[in-house]
Amino acid sequence: MKNIFKITGVLLLMSMFTSCVAYDNGGGYQAKKLPPGQAKKIYGGSAKDYAPGQVKKRNGY
């Protein structure tokens, strides 16, 4: 009888741990990025260096 309780307890704990799901809302497509002018103020350089539409105009591309 004790073995049944132990096995049931282990199975219950395993099902509880495997049912946990973690969601990450940051990063990727939904992340809010700095505008190019704001990044220029913080990190220096040109705003074109931080603009995604200016990739073809960068050196080395």
Residue frames relative to the residue before (quaternion, step in Angstrom):
aa qw qx qy qz dx dy dz
M 1.0000 0.0000 0.0000 0.0000 0.00 0.00 0.00
K 0.6435 0.5184 -0.3173 0.4654 3.56 1.04 -0.81
N 0.6303 0.5420 -0.3316 0.4461 3.57 1.06 -0.76
I 0.6256 0.5338 -0.3391 0.4569 3.58 1.03 -0.74
F 0.6560 0.5018 -0.3077 0.4724 3.59 0.99 -0.83
K 0.6427 0.5176 -0.3227 0.4635 3.59 0.99 -0.78
I 0.6729 0.4889 -0.2951 0.4703 3.57 0.89 -0.95
T 0.6509 0.5074 -0.3105 0.4716 3.58 0.97 -0.84
G 0.6509 0.5186 -0.3082 0.4609 3.57 0.99 -0.82
V 0.6555 0.5005 -0.3062 0.4754 3.58 0.96 -0.85
L 0.6635 0.4960 -0.3045 0.4701 3.58 0.93 -0.88
L 0.6365 0.5221 -0.3230 0.4669 3.58 1.02 -0.76
L 0.6620 0.4946 -0.3007 0.4762 3.60 0.94 -0.85
M 0.6537 0.5093 -0.3179 0.4608 3.58 0.95 -0.83
S 0.6676 0.4863 -0.3127 0.4691 3.59 0.95 -0.79
M 0.6280 0.5273 -0.3387 0.4614 3.60 1.08 -0.63
F 0.6893 0.4770 -0.2845 0.4652 3.60 0.94 -0.83
T 0.6999 0.4639 -0.2857 0.4618 3.59 0.98 -0.72
S 0.6452 0.5296 -0.3341 0.4378 3.60 1.17 -0.34
C 0.5146 0.6408 -0.4222 0.3825 3.60 1.24 -0.11
V 0.0497 -0.7845 0.6181 -0.0020 3.56 -0.96 0.94
A 0.1603 -0.7819 0.5971 0.0805 3.57 -0.89 0.93
Y 0.1624 -0.7808 0.5993 0.0695 3.54 -0.92 0.98
D 0.1998 -0.7624 0.6062 0.1064 3.54 -1.04 0.84
N 0.1826 -0.8195 0.5369 0.0828 3.58 -0.41 1.21
G 0.6523 0.5050 -0.3205 0.4657 3.59 1.21 -0.20
G 0.7473 0.3969 -0.2851 0.4503 3.55 -1.22 0.39
G 0.7517 0.3977 -0.2833 0.4432 3.51 -1.26 0.28
Y 0.8439 -0.2034 0.1497 0.4734 3.52 -1.18 -0.65
Q 0.7341 0.4537 -0.2393 0.4450 3.59 0.96 -0.84
A 0.4849 0.6828 -0.4386 0.3261 3.59 1.20 -0.14
K 0.3694 -0.7107 0.5540 0.2269 3.53 -1.01 0.83
K 0.1831 -0.8150 0.5461 0.0644 3.55 -0.57 1.19
L 0.5688 -0.5791 0.4600 0.3598 3.52 -1.27 0.36
P 0.4741 -0.6302 0.5132 0.3387 3.59 -1.03 0.63
P 0.6559 -0.5473 0.3376 0.3953 3.62 -1.10 0.61
G 0.6623 0.5116 -0.3159 0.4470 3.61 0.96 -0.81
Q 0.6507 0.5079 -0.3124 0.4702 3.56 1.04 -0.77
A 0.6399 0.5113 -0.3219 0.4749 3.61 1.01 -0.79
K 0.6120 0.5494 -0.3422 0.4546 3.60 1.07 -0.73
K 0.6566 0.5164 -0.3094 0.4545 3.57 0.96 -0.87
I 0.7050 0.4651 -0.2675 0.4639 3.57 0.97 -0.85
Y 0.8246 0.2793 -0.1053 0.4806 3.56 0.72 -1.12
G 0.4779 -0.6744 0.4398 0.3512 3.60 1.21 -0.30
G 0.6053 0.5519 -0.4237 0.3867 3.54 -1.32 0.10
S 0.6510 -0.4868 0.4022 0.4213 3.54 -1.23 -0.54
A 0.5636 -0.5946 0.4473 0.3588 3.58 -1.15 0.57
K 0.5753 0.5913 -0.3756 0.4224 3.61 1.16 -0.54
D 0.5980 0.5796 -0.3621 0.4187 3.59 1.12 -0.59
Y 0.7540 0.3781 -0.1901 0.5024 3.58 1.14 -0.60
A 0.5673 0.6014 -0.3850 0.4102 3.61 1.24 -0.10
P 0.4291 -0.7286 0.4652 0.2620 3.64 -0.70 1.00
G 0.6567 0.5250 -0.3180 0.4381 3.61 1.11 -0.51
Q 0.6687 0.5102 -0.2890 0.4572 3.57 1.26 -0.18
V 0.2820 0.8073 -0.4843 0.1847 3.59 1.24 0.32
K 0.6706 0.5144 -0.3149 0.4319 3.61 0.92 -0.85
K 0.6849 0.5020 -0.2862 0.4439 3.58 1.11 -0.57
R 0.5213 0.6372 -0.4209 0.3809 3.59 1.23 -0.09
N 0.5566 -0.6037 0.4553 0.3442 3.54 -1.17 0.58
G 0.7842 0.3328 -0.2489 0.4609 3.55 -0.99 0.78
Y 0.6523 0.4988 -0.3305 0.4653 3.62 1.19 0.02
